[in-house]
Amino acid sequence: MIIDRTPLNMNEVENILNDIPDSEKKEQAMDFLKKFLKAKPEQAKKIKDKLEKMDLMKLKREHTVKIVDLLPQDASDINKIFTDISLNEDETNKILEVVKDSK
């Protein structure tokens, strides 16, 4: 039963999986996460907090999750995340700066 539909970044999923008893499905999910997880938990939290404090109206929770998971390096990477809206150059640079500062 689905209780809530809240987008989670991969670090948040990993934390939830750590609380679940061991099983084959849990192990498969953890293996998947290890393949694609780019940010360390502290780094992910730092980026998420900074992005939320920026208070950009165009930045939704779904975008924040993708930014944390993908760690975009340039404007073209940002544009791949924001397919439904367009950001101006200033907004793009602010987001990129947050990602670069968190490394």
ZIMOZI-V369582 format. One record per residue. N is the residue number from 1. SS is DSSP state (A for helix, B for strand, O for the rest). OMEGA is omega as a letter, one per 40 degrees, with the letter a starting at -180 (* if undefined). D_FIRST is the distance of its C-alpha to the first C-alpha in whole Angstrom. Layout:
# ZIMOZI-V369582
n ss omega d_first
N SS OMEGA D_FIRST
N SS OMEGA D_FIRST
This chain:
# ZIMOZI-V369582
n ss omega d_first
1 O i 0
2 O a 4
3 O a 6
4 O i 9
5 O i 11
6 O i 14
7 O a 16
8 O i 18
9 O a 21
10 A i 21
11 A i 23
12 A i 20
13 A i 18
14 A i 20
15 A i 20
16 A a 17
17 A i 17
18 A a 20
19 O a 19
20 O i 17
21 O a 19
22 O i 21
23 O i 20
24 A i 21
25 A i 18
26 A i 18
27 A i 22
28 A i 21
29 A i 19
30 A i 22
31 A i 25
32 A a 23
33 A a 23
34 A i 27
35 A a 28
36 A a 27
37 O a 27
38 O a 30
39 O i 30
40 O a 30
41 A a 28
42 A a 31
43 A a 32
44 A i 28
45 A a 28
46 A i 31
47 A a 31
48 A a 28
49 A a 29
50 A i 33
51 A i 31
52 A i 29
53 A i 32
54 A i 34
55 O i 33
56 O a 33
57 O a 32
58 O a 31
59 O i 29
60 O i 25
61 A i 22
62 A i 22
63 A i 25
64 A i 26
65 A a 23
66 A i 25
67 A i 28
68 A a 27
69 A a 26
70 A a 29
71 O a 32
72 O a 34
73 O a 38
74 O a 39
75 A i 39
76 A i 38
77 A i 35
78 A a 34
79 A i 34
80 A i 32
81 A a 29
82 O a 30
83 O a 30
84 O i 29
85 O i 32
86 O i 35
87 O i 36
88 O a 40
89 A a 42
90 A i 42
91 A i 38
92 A a 38
93 A i 40
94 A a 39
95 A i 35
96 A i 37
97 A i 39
98 A a 36
99 A a 35
100 A a 39
101 A a 39
102 O a 36
103 O * 38
